[in-house]
Amino acid sequence: MCLHCDRLLTALNRKSLILSAVIILTFLLAFYGNRIISPILDLSFSTLELRIAYFYSWWLIPTAAVTGLLFGFRGFFEHFGLSKGFVKGFLFSIIAVSPMLISSAAIGNISEDINLIDILHKSLIAGFMEEYLFRGFLFGLLFLKLRWGFIPAALMGAVIFGLGHLYQGSCFWETTGVFLVTAMGAVWFAWLYIEWNNNLWVPIFLHVLMNLSWALFSVSSTALGGWHENIFRIITIALTVIVTIHYSKKEGFNPTWPI
């Protein structure tokens, strides 16, 4: 009996390892594939809309296909935490981000070169797609489907998320600051995703609205920001933590994760 149990555990571990490798490799293809292939093909697009659609198709198509093949196309949106909680995620986020939106409007200036497509790209599209890829696909599948611990699953995405924002830094210390802020933000978004009962709309709307406060009013050219912006960002983060802990206790969720 024990021999059969050992064989079963070995098979399960092997299967989990293979599925983990497939998910990670698919993520890397989605995130870096366009950066490798496009220069080789020397692609150019006549409009910003076409360039955005091509860029994010790299993120969407392979991840959606692999998720459906591995875990089934039935309940597809549930795999990514998108099947419920839309209104709850929006209301929570608009309240939490209101200090950043109000302060940005008060101290910032509306971008001179603002246009609808650019604002939608920097806020709505970028916020949604980054949460879909990093939290819904990479973190979510590793943590929820393959039972990775919260820390390794969150940190893997956080490091890559931080590295993806290094272009914003103009010197060593600024680059380091951008990396730390965005990496810690990735862990924070992952925590919120899980604490709100696997509702990806919560980090999506937070990400979208925080991006909007930054882009619409030209507050800062990087994710690092200045002291004034960070005061209100800290207030927003504190609000999310306080409300989330209260929500978790009210719903009876267990805030501890396997590590």
Backbone as a ProteinNet text record, in pm:
[ID]
protein_1_A
[PRIMARY]
MCLHCDRLLTALNRKSLILSAVIILTFLLAFYGNRIISPILDLSFSTLELRIAYFYSWWLIPTAAVTGLLFGFRGFFEHFGLSKGFVKGFLFSIIAVSPMLISSAAIGNISEDINLIDILHKSLIAGFMEEYLFRGFLFGLLFLKLRWGFIPAALMGAVIFGLGHLYQGSCFWETTGVFLVTAMGAVWFAWLYIEWNNNLWVPIFLHVLMNLSWALFSVSSTALGGWHENIFRIITIALTVIVTIHYSKKEGFNPTWPI
[TERTIARY]
82.7	0	86.1	189	279.2	354	389.8	460.1	372	244.8	151.7	135.8	132.1	120.4	242	360.4	483.1	484.1	440.3	436.1	337.2	222.9	122.5	175.4	241.4	297.2	405.1	487.7	592.2	531.8	425.1	358.4	296.1	233.6	172.5	277.4	389.3	496.7	554.4	569.3	621.7	524.7	395.9	294.9	293.7	301.4	302.3	424.2	538.1	661.3	649.6	593.5	578	481.1	367	269.2	327.4	404.8	468.2	562.8	641.1	734.8	661.4	549.5	471	417.2	365.3	309.2	417.9	531.9	640.3	695.1	715	765.5	665.2	536.2	433.3	433.2	447.3	454.8	574.2	689.8	809.5	792.8	728.4	699.9	608.4	502.4	407.3	473.3	556.4	612.5	730.7	814.1	935.4	930.8	832.6	829.6	824.1	738.5	725.5	856.1	926.5	1050.9	1161	1152	1252.7	1217.1	1090.4	1048.1	1032.7	974.5	943.7	1066.1	1179.5	1297.3	1348.8	1335.6	1381.1	1295.6	1163.7	1071.1	1060.9	1115.2	1111.6	968.1	878.5	737.9	712.6	619.4	577.2	425.8	361.2	216.5	177.2	72.1	30.6	-40.2	-97.6	-169.7	-130.3	-152.2	-123.9	-214	-339.5	-433.6	-383.9	-330.1	-278.8	-156.6	-71.4	48.4	11	-88.5	-134.6	-196.2	-280.4	-346.3	-243.8	-142.7	-38.4	41	78.6	160.2	90.4	-35.4	-104.7	-158.4	-164.8	-202.1	-97.3	27.5	133.1	104.5	48.2	16.8	-107.1	-206.9	-337.9	-348.1	-305.1	-330.8	-262.2	-129.4	-66.7	-111.2	-131	-172.4	-314.9	-404.5	-542.9	-548.5	-471.8	-472.4	-417.1	-305.4	-243.4	-332.4	-392.6	-481.2	-599.6	-659.7	-772.2	-733.2	-617.8	-572.5	-535	-475.3	-430.8	-543.4	-631.4	-730.7	-874.7	-892.2	-1026	-1080.9	-1151.4	-1211.5	-1342.9	-1401.7	-1520.3	-1478.7	-1550.6	-1512.2	-1384.8	-1363.3	-1238.9	-1210.9	-1309.9	-1288.3	-1265	-1317.5	-1295.3	-1148.8	-1079.9	-937.6	-857.8	-901.7	-828.5	-890.3	-991.8	-1055.4	-1139.7	-1193.6	-1270	-1418.9	-1463.5	-1602.8	-1697.3	-1642.9	-1727.7	-1658.5	-1737.9	-1681.3	-1646.4	-1705.1	-1673.2	-1711.2	-1836.1	-1884.7	-1812.6	-1795.4	-1726.3	-1582.6	-1514.3	-1377.9	-1371.3	-1468.2	-1467.8	-1496	-1599.1	-1635.2	-1523.8	-1464.8	-1353.2	-1236.9	-1206	-1090	-1110.7	-1229.8	-1253.4	-1244.9	-1289	-1277.1	-1130.5	-1059.7	-920.2	-828.7	-851.9	-762.6	-803.4	-917.5	-964	-861	-782.8	-680.6	-577.5	-537.2	-440.8	-501.3	-625.6	-691.8	-712.1	-758.2	-783.5	-653.3	-551	-423.7	-356.1	-366.1	-306	-373.7	-506.1	-578.9	-543.6	-512.2	-483.5	-343.7	-244.8	-105.9	-49.6	-114.6	-62.3	-127.9	-76.1	-132	-177.2	-291.3	-339.3	-238.9	-205.2	-104.4	-139.3	-40.2	-63.4	-87.7	-18.1	-31.2	-130.7	-228.3	-322.1	-414.3	-441.4	-543.1	-607.5	-728	-808.6	-740.2	-686.5	-624.3	-504.3	-423.5	-304.5	-342.1	-444.3	-489.2	-547.4	-629.1	-686.8	-577.2	-473.9	-363.1	-287.9	-251.4	-169.3	-244.4	-375.5	-452.8	-532.1	-638.2	-729.7	-664.5	-606.8	-553.5	-430.7	-335.9	-213.4	-245.1	-332.9	-367.9	-434.6	-530.1	-600.3	-505.9	-428.2	-343.5	-230.2	-173.2	-66.3	-119.4	-238.9	-297.6	-337.5	-390.7	-425.7	-302.5	-192.6	-73.9	0.5	27.6	112.5	36.7	-80.7	-154.4	-248.6	-327.6	-423.6	-359.1	-262.8	-200.9	-84.6	23.2	143.6	121.1	92.3	73.6	-48.2	-161.7	-286.1	-281.7	-228.6	-224.6	-124.3	-10.3	89.2	38.5	-25.5	-70.6	-201.2	-300	-432.6	-446.3	-384.9	-401	-293.3	-169.9	-59.2	-10.3	-77.6	-53.2	86.4	144.6	268.6	238.2	341.2	324.1	307.2	246.2	221.8	352.7	451.9	576.6	649.2	677.9	747.9	666.1	534.2	450.6	445.1	432.1	423.9	558	666.3	798.1	843.8	808.9	849.6	795.1	665.9	606.7	655.5	680.3	723	858.5	951.3	1085.4	1077.9	1003.4	992.1	915.3	813	735.9	825.8	909.8	1002.6	1104	1157	1254.3	1192	1062.9	995.2	977.5	1003.6	989.1	1124.8	1233.8	1366	1394.7	1329.1	1352.6	1318.2	1239.2	1197.8	1309.3	1409.9	1516.6	1623.3	1672.7	1777.5	1913.5	1917.9	2042.7	2025.9	2133.4	2131.7	2026.3	2025	1935.6	1789.8	1766.1	1629.3	1581.5	1668.1	1633.2	1605.7	1689.1	1667.9	1535.5	1505.8	1380.4	1259.1	1265.8	1156.3	1135	1245.1	1235	1167.7	1212.1	1157.4	1010.4	974.4	835.3	743.3	781.8	695.5	693.4	806.1	809.1	723.1	735	652.1	505	478.2	341.6	282.6	366	320.4	279.8	357.9	324.1	195.8	182.6	61	-62.6	-53	-165.6	-199.9	-98.1	-122.9	-195.3	-153.7	-219.3	-365.3	-392.5	-529.9	-614.2	-557.1	-626.8	-677.8	-591.8	-628.1	-723	-694.3	-775.4	-918.1	-938.2	-1074.3	-1136	-1105.9	-1165.4	-1138.2	-1011.7	-966.8	-1042.2	-1057.6	-1126.5	-1022.1	-991.6	-888.2	-933.7	-1064	-1112.3	-1062.2	-1032.2	-982.2	-846.6	-742.6	-616.7	-625.5	-713.7	-727.8	-771.8	-881	-932	-837.1	-772.3	-672.1	-559.6	-510.3	-400.9	-443.7	-562	-612.2	-626.6	-687.9	-713.4	-584.8	-492.4	-363.6	-284.7	-287.1	-223.1	-287.8	-421	-493.9	-454.2	-441	-403	-263.7	-178.1	-40.7	-35.7	-109.5	-100.1	-181.7	-300.6	-390.8	-340.4	-276.2	-236.4	-85.6	-11.1	134.5	202.6	173.6	229	376.6	413.4	551.6	578.7	702.9	740.3	778.3	789.5	824.6	730.7	737.7	656.2	706	826.3	884.1	811.3	788.2	717.1	798.6	740.8	804.5	743.7	790.7	744.1	594.1	544.2	402.6	315.5	352.8	276.6	278.6	391.8	404.8	328.7	309.3	227.2	86.5	30	-106.1	-111.3	-3	1.9	2.8	75.5	78.2	-59.4	-129.6	-266	-356.7	-344.8	-424.4	-393.1	-265.3	-225.8	-278.4	-266.4	-315.8	-466.4	-539.6	-684.2	-716.9	-643.4	-670.4	-642.3	-535.4	-499.6	-604.5	-643.7	-741.2	-875.1	-923.9	-1054	-1047.9	-937.5	-924.2	-921.7	-848.9	-845.4	-984.2	-1054.3	-1191.1	-1281.8	-1266.9	-1349.1	-1320.2	-1194.2	-1156.2	-1212.6	-1203.9	-1257.7	-1409.4	-1475	-1620.7	-1665.9	-1591.3	-1627	-1578.2	-1495	-1444.2	-1334.2	-1261.2	-1151.7	-1031.2	-954	-830	-716.6	-655.1	-552.7	-415.8	-402.8	-272.7	-263.3	-143.9	-123	-13.6	-16.5	94.5	221	329.8	457.9	552.1
-120.5	0	125.5	127.5	242.1	261.9	150.3	158.1	226.3	189.8	252.9	401.5	434.9	575.3	654.7	596.4	663.2	686.3	584.9	598.3	705.9	711.2	812.6	953.1	969.5	1099.8	1141.7	1044.4	1073.8	1118.8	1049.2	1084.1	1222.8	1252.8	1383.2	1492.7	1468.9	1567.2	1590.1	1480.3	1492.1	1570.7	1541.7	1613.2	1761.3	1791.2	1930	2003.8	1935.7	1995.7	2026.4	1933.4	1953.6	2068.8	2069.1	2175.9	2312	2315	2439.7	2490.7	2399.4	2437.5	2490.6	2427.3	2472.2	2612.7	2637.7	2768.9	2876.1	2847.7	2945.8	2974	2869.9	2889.1	2965.1	2936.7	3010.1	3156.3	3181.5	3319.7	3392.1	3328.1	3390	3416.4	3322.5	3343.3	3463.2	3470.8	3581	3715.6	3719	3846.4	3892	3797.3	3834.6	3802.9	3724.2	3682.5	3797.5	3893.7	4008.8	4087.6	4099.4	4176.6	4109.9	3978.1	3903.1	3897.2	3868.7	3845.1	3973.8	4076.7	4199.8	4265.1	4278.4	4336.6	4251.6	4119.8	4031.2	4049.5	4058.9	4074.5	4219.5	4311.2	4454.2	4499.4	4469.8	4502.1	4649.6	4706.7	4844	4851.1	4942.8	4953.7	5097.5	5112.2	5244.5	5324.5	5254.8	5324.1	5268.5	5349.7	5307.5	5191.7	5192.5	5087.1	4950.9	4945.7	4819.2	4771.6	4866	4829.7	4773.4	4835.7	4786.9	4648.3	4629.3	4500	4390.4	4419.3	4319.4	4286.8	4390.1	4371	4279.9	4310.4	4234	4100.2	4080.9	3948.5	3845	3889.3	3799.1	3754.4	3840.8	3806.9	3718.7	3750.3	3687.8	3549.8	3536.7	3413.6	3290.6	3292.3	3170	3135.5	3235.4	3207.1	3152.5	3209.2	3160.2	3018.3	2990.9	2857.7	2753.4	2782.6	2687.1	2664.2	2769.7	2754	2664.6	2686	2602.9	2458.3	2435.8	2299.3	2226.1	2297	2233.1	2213.1	2312.9	2310.3	2312.1	2312.4	2304.3	2439.6	2442.2	2567.1	2596.1	2494.2	2517.3	2589.8	2692.7	2773	2851.2	2888.8	2952.8	3079.5	3168.7	3295.7	3274.5	3165.4	3135.5	3103.6	3043.5	3013.1	3139.6	3253.7	3379.2	3471.3	3424.6	3508.3	3619.9	3597.8	3701.2	3670.9	3564.1	3521.1	3586.7	3663	3722	3843.8	3923.1	4033.1	4158.7	4178.6	4297	4424.8	4433.3	4554.3	4574.7	4466.5	4475	4525.1	4475.1	4518.7	4665.1	4710.3	4850.5	4943.7	4913.9	5001.2	5009.4	4895	4893	4977.4	4962	5029.7	5180.4	5223	5366.8	5438.2	5371.7	5430.3	5434.6	5323.7	5314.7	5410.4	5429	5510.9	5658.2	5690.8	5829.5	5928.7	5894.5	5990.3	6021.2	5920.7	5943.3	6025	5994.2	6067.6	6214.6	6238.7	6377	6455.4	6393.8	6464.6	6488.7	6393.2	6411.2	6525	6531.6	6639.8	6775	6774.3	6899.5	6951.9	6861	6906.6	6886.9	6804	6775.6	6861.7	6852.2	6921.2	6819	6844.1	6752.7	6749.5	6630.4	6613	6694.1	6766.8	6850.2	6767.5	6653.4	6570.2	6456.1	6477.4	6372.4	6340.1	6211.4	6167	6040.7	6012.9	5906.5	5770.2	5737.6	5606	5588.4	5691.6	5683.6	5664.4	5738.6	5725.2	5586.6	5537.6	5403.5	5297.9	5318	5222.5	5220.4	5338.1	5346	5307.5	5323.8	5293	5164	5165.9	5051.8	4928	4941.9	4824.6	4769.6	4856.5	4810.5	4751.4	4817.9	4767.4	4631.4	4616.8	4488.8	4378.6	4404	4299.7	4259.8	4354.7	4319.8	4233	4264.3	4180	4043.5	4041	3913.3	3823.9	3880	3799	3762.3	3861.1	3836.8	3773.1	3825.2	3772.8	3661	3680.7	3579	3453.4	3471	3354	3298.9	3374	3320.2	3290	3391.7	3369.7	3282.5	3316	3246.7	3097.9	3059.8	2918	2842	2902.9	2836.6	2820.7	2922.9	2918.7	2840.8	2871.5	2812.7	2674.6	2652.2	2524.9	2423.3	2469.8	2377.6	2380.5	2457.8	2458.5	2503.2	2591.6	2654.5	2734.9	2758.2	2848.3	2990.9	3074.6	3213.2	3286	3270	3345.5	3312.8	3185.9	3160.7	3199.1	3176.4	3211	3362.2	3436.8	3582.1	3644.1	3592.3	3650.1	3627.9	3514.4	3489.7	3598.4	3625.6	3730.2	3867.9	3890.6	4022.1	4061.2	3967.3	3996.6	4033.7	3955.5	3983.1	4113.1	4137.2	4260.8	4381.4	4370.6	4478.6	4500	4390.3	4401.1	4465.3	4440.7	4496.6	4647.3	4707.7	4852.3	4922.8	4851.4	4911.6	5023.8	5020.5	5123.4	5263.7	5272.2	5402.2	5473	5398.7	5458.2	5523.8	5638.8	5710.7	5702.2	5648.1	5627.6	5504.7	5463.3	5339.4	5344.5	5452.4	5458.1	5471	5546.9	5558.2	5425.1	5356.3	5225.9	5125.6	5127.5	5038.6	5068.4	5196.5	5235.7	5192.1	5209	5166.5	5016.2	4941.4	4795.9	4755.4	4813.5	4775.7	4813.5	4932.1	4977.1	4887.1	4856.8	4775.5	4629.3	4578	4439.3	4423.3	4516.7	4510.5	4529.9	4614.1	4632.4	4503.5	4424.7	4297.6	4200.5	4195.5	4109.3	4158	4287.4	4347.1	4311.9	4324.9	4289.4	4140.9	4055.6	3911.9	3882.1	3949.1	3929.6	3971.7	4086.3	4133.9	4037.3	3985.9	3889.7	3771.1	3715.7	3597.7	3634	3743.5	3779.9	3816.2	3863.1	3893.8	3772.7	3656.3	3530.7	3506.6	3522.4	3496.7	3582.9	3709.7	3805.4	3895	3868.2	3944.6	4086.3	4112.5	4247.9	4348	4302.3	4393.7	4451.9	4370.9	4431.6	4496.7	4446.6	4508.7	4654	4677.6	4813.9	4902.4	4847.7	4925.8	4968.6	4875.3	4901.9	5005.8	4987.7	5079.4	5221.2	5235.2	5367.6	5434.6	5355.7	5413.1	5460.6	5381.9	5425	5551.9	5558.2	5674.9	5801.2	5790.3	5907.7	5957	5864.9	5899.1	5957.7	5895.4	5932.3	6056.1	6066.3	6173.9	6310.5	6315.9	6444.8	6469	6385.2	6404	6426	6338.9	6353.1	6317	6206.8	6160.5	6081.9	6084.4	6012.7	5867.2	5830.3	5693.9	5643.7	5512	5452.6	5491.4	5549	5583.9	5702	5806.5	5923.1	6004.1	6115.9	6201.1	6181	6259.4	6239	6265.8	6368.5	6402.1	6290.5	6240.3	6132.1	6006.2	5980.2	5857.6	5864.1	5984.1	5996.9	5945.8	5989.4	5948.7	5805.5	5758.4	5617.2	5528.4	5569.4	5494.5	5494.9	5609.7	5616.4	5517.5	5511	5416.7	5272.6	5240.9	5104.9	5070.8	5166.2	5142.6	5117.4	5193.3	5172.9	5032.4	4988.1	4854.8	4745.9	4762.9	4662.1	4656.4	4773.7	4779.3	4721.4	4765	4717.5	4568.2	4523.8	4382.9	4292.2	4330.3	4250.3	4242.9	4356.9	4358.5	4268.3	4275.4	4192.4	4044.5	4009.3	3869.5	3813.5	3892.7	3847.5	3831.6	3926.6	3921	3798.8	3765.1	3650.9	3518.9	3526	3403.7	3336.7	3413.3	3354.3	3333.4	3232.3	3205	3279.9	3379.1	3460.2	3394.8	3272.9	3206.3	3123.7	3121.9	3047	2943.5	2835.6	2740.3	2801	2787.7	2842.3	2730.1
0	0	0	82.8	90.5	-40	-105.2	-233	-337.2	-339.9	-434.3	-402.1	-273.9	-234.1	-278.9	-261.3	-303.4	-453.5	-529.3	-674.7	-717.7	-648.3	-679.8	-651.7	-536.4	-501.9	-600.7	-643.1	-740.6	-872.8	-914.9	-1040.6	-1031.7	-916	-898.1	-897.5	-829.6	-826.7	-965.5	-1042.2	-1178.2	-1266	-1251	-1329.1	-1293.3	-1164.3	-1120.2	-1173.8	-1174.7	-1224.9	-1373.5	-1448.5	-1593.3	-1621.3	-1550.2	-1570.7	-1531	-1423.6	-1382	-1489.7	-1547.1	-1652.5	-1774.6	-1809	-1924.7	-1901.1	-1781.7	-1749.3	-1751.3	-1691.5	-1686	-1825.5	-1905.3	-2041.6	-2127.8	-2109.9	-2184	-2144.6	-2016.3	-1968.6	-2030.8	-2031.8	-2088.4	-2237.9	-2308	-2450.2	-2469.5	-2387.3	-2399.5	-2369.4	-2266	-2221.2	-2307.2	-2349.3	-2422.3	-2572	-2615.9	-2756.2	-2853.3	-2825.8	-2914.4	-2923.5	-2811.9	-2808.5	-2890.1	-2903.4	-2979.3	-3127.8	-3156.6	-3294.3	-3374.6	-3314.3	-3389.3	-3452.1	-3380.2	-3445.7	-3562.1	-3548.7	-3655.7	-3780.6	-3760.6	-3872.7	-3919.7	-3840.2	-3872.6	-3899.5	-3804.1	-3820.4	-3791.6	-3865.3	-3841.4	-3858.5	-3785	-3788.5	-3817.2	-3893	-3937.9	-3828.8	-3731.7	-3624.5	-3488.2	-3385.1	-3248.3	-3208.7	-3256.2	-3222.9	-3270.2	-3393.2	-3446.8	-3368.8	-3330.5	-3254.4	-3117.2	-3053.2	-2923	-2935.7	-3038.8	-3059.3	-3085.2	-3165.6	-3193.9	-3068	-2993.3	-2873.4	-2772.4	-2742.8	-2639.3	-2689.3	-2820.6	-2871.5	-2832.2	-2817.7	-2770.5	-2627.4	-2548.2	-2409.4	-2400.8	-2480.3	-2466	-2530	-2654.7	-2730.7	-2671.1	-2649.2	-2595.4	-2454.3	-2369.3	-2230.8	-2225.5	-2306.6	-2309	-2363.2	-2469.1	-2528.3	-2431.9	-2367.7	-2275	-2153.3	-2100.8	-1985.4	-2019.1	-2135.5	-2176.3	-2196.4	-2257.5	-2283.1	-2153.9	-2059.4	-1934.8	-1834.8	-1824.8	-1717.4	-1767.9	-1898.3	-1955.9	-1996.7	-2107.9	-2155.3	-2083.1	-2022.1	-1940	-1812.3	-1778.5	-1663.2	-1689.7	-1817.4	-1858.2	-1778.7	-1765.4	-1696	-1546.6	-1493.3	-1352.6	-1324.6	-1422.2	-1404.9	-1373.4	-1428.1	-1413.1	-1308.2	-1236.9	-1136.6	-1195.3	-1316.4	-1386.4	-1394.6	-1332.5	-1347.6	-1247.1	-1152	-1048.6	-989.8	-916.8	-838.3	-914.9	-1034.5	-1115.3	-1040.9	-997.1	-930	-797.1	-721.6	-593.4	-612.3	-713.4	-739.6	-777.7	-857.2	-900.3	-783	-703.1	-591.7	-488.1	-455.5	-360.5	-412.5	-540.2	-598.3	-609.6	-650.4	-665.7	-531.7	-424.8	-291.1	-247.8	-269.4	-224.4	-299.6	-429	-511.2	-510.7	-452.2	-452.1	-395.4	-289.9	-245.6	-353.7	-430.7	-537.3	-650.7	-687.1	-795.5	-758.9	-637.2	-593.7	-582.9	-522.4	-506.7	-640.7	-732.4	-865.1	-939.9	-927.8	-993.9	-932.9	-801.4	-732	-760.8	-766.5	-780.3	-919.9	-1001.1	-1134.2	-1240.1	-1359.1	-1473.9	-1576.2	-1638.7	-1741.4	-1855.4	-1900.7	-2004.2	-2128	-2180	-2297.3	-2423.1	-2432.6	-2551.9	-2531.6	-2441.1	-2407.6	-2525.9	-2544.6	-2639.8	-2584.7	-2631.3	-2572	-2581.7	-2699.1	-2719.4	-2627.1	-2614	-2529.5	-2383.4	-2336.7	-2197.9	-2173.6	-2267.3	-2253.7	-2250	-2331.6	-2335.3	-2202.2	-2152.8	-2032.6	-1905.6	-1905	-1785	-1798.9	-1878.8	-1887.1	-1947.3	-2066.3	-2136.4	-2064.8	-2032.7	-1965.8	-1828.9	-1752.7	-1620.2	-1626.5	-1718.2	-1731	-1775.8	-1880.6	-1937.4	-1843.8	-1770.6	-1677	-1563.5	-1514.9	-1410.4	-1465	-1585.9	-1649	-1663	-1713	-1739.9	-1612.2	-1527.8	-1410.8	-1294.8	-1261.9	-1148	-1189.2	-1295.1	-1334.8	-1389.7	-1479.9	-1543.7	-1461.4	-1447.9	-1384.3	-1236.1	-1157.5	-1014.2	-986.6	-1048.4	-1018.1	-1046.3	-1162.9	-1197.1	-1110.6	-1083.7	-999.2	-855.8	-803.1	-664.2	-646.7	-729.3	-710.9	-773.1	-887.7	-957.5	-919.5	-908.4	-884.6	-740.4	-656.8	-511.7	-472.4	-552.1	-507.7	-381.3	-299.9	-187.5	-236.6	-151.8	-192.5	-221.9	-135.4	-150	-280.8	-313.8	-440.6	-563	-559.1	-674.1	-694	-584.9	-594.5	-632	-573.8	-599.4	-743.2	-801.6	-939.6	-1031.8	-1019.7	-1101.9	-1063.7	-934.7	-887.3	-944.3	-947.1	-999.4	-1147.7	-1225.5	-1368.8	-1391.5	-1309.9	-1319.5	-1292.9	-1191.3	-1161.1	-1271.5	-1324.3	-1433.2	-1557.1	-1577.3	-1693.6	-1687.5	-1570.2	-1555.2	-1541	-1558.9	-1539.6	-1638.5	-1755.3	-1856.6	-1805.3	-1698	-1645.9	-1569.6	-1526.3	-1446.9	-1532.6	-1487.5	-1561	-1492.7	-1369.1	-1297.1	-1209.4	-1144.5	-1066.7	-956.3	-877.6	-763	-806.1	-911.6	-960.9	-1016.9	-1089.9	-1145.6	-1035.2	-931.1	-817.3	-748.4	-732.6	-669.9	-750.3	-881.4	-969.1	-958.1	-957.2	-945.4	-814.7	-703.6	-573.4	-561.4	-608.6	-599.1	-680.7	-803.5	-889.5	-845.3	-796.8	-749.3	-623.9	-530.9	-410	-444.7	-544.9	-590.4	-645.4	-713.7	-769.2	-658.6	-551.1	-437.3	-371.3	-357.6	-298.7	-381.9	-513.4	-600.2	-588	-578.8	-565	-434.1	-327.2	-196.9	-201.5	-263.3	-275	-357.7	-464.2	-550.4	-468.4	-384.9	-306.6	-192.8	-123.5	-7.1	-43.1	-165.4	-210	-280.2	-228.4	-273.9	-422.3	-460.9	-598.1	-698.9	-666.5	-752.9	-819.3	-945	-1014.7	-1047.1	-1042.7	-1071.6	-967.9	-848.2	-745.3	-786.2	-810.7	-854.6	-992.4	-1079.1	-1211.6	-1197.9	-1124.9	-1112.7	-1032.1	-931.1	-858.7	-952	-1030.2	-1123.8	-1227.7	-1283	-1386	-1331.4	-1215.6	-1159.7	-1110.6	-1056.7	-1015.6	-1137.3	-1243.6	-1368.2	-1421.7	-1413.1	-1463.1	-1387.6	-1255.6	-1176.3	-1213.1	-1257.5	-1294.7	-1435.8	-1528.9	-1670.5	-1705.7	-1650.1	-1689	-1645.5	-1527.6	-1473.2	-1475.7	-1547.5	-1561.8	-1427.5	-1332.7	-1198	-1195.3	-1260.9	-1260.5	-1387.7	-1432.3	-1554.3	-1525.5	-1396.9	-1359.6	-1251.2	-1225.4	-1119.7	-981.3	-973.8	-843.3	-781.2	-858.8	-807.9	-708.5	-665.2	-565.9	-429	-331.2	-193.8	-180.5	-248.7	-239.1	-295.3	-412.2	-474.4	-388.7	-327.4	-248.6	-116.4	-62.8	57.5	28.5	-83	-116.4	-168.1	-226.5	-264.9	-140.3	-38.2	88	152.9	146	201.1	129.2	-3.8	-82.8	-43.9	-31.6	6.1	145	238.4	375.3	375.2	294.5	284.8	235.1	132.4	77.9	181.2	259.1	359	469.9	519.5	628.8	585.3	470.6	422.3	389.5	332	294.1	416.5	520	642.8	705.7	706.8	759.6	677.1	545.1	455.5	477.4	489.9	509.5	639	745.9	874	866.8	798.9	787.2	709.1	603.6	519.1	576.9	680.3	742.8	665.8	582.4	505.7	595.1	562.7	634.6	565.7	630.8	565.6	555.6	603.5	596.4	470.1	406.7	282.5	303.9	226.7	232.3	177.2	248.7	205.2	167.3
[MASK]
+++++++++++++++++++++++++++++++++++++++++++++++++++++++++++++++++++++++++++++++++++++++++++++++++++++++++++++++++++++++++++++++++++++++++++++++++++++++++++++++++++++++++++++++++++++++++++++++++++++++++++++++++++++++++++++++++++++++++++++++++++++++++++++++++++

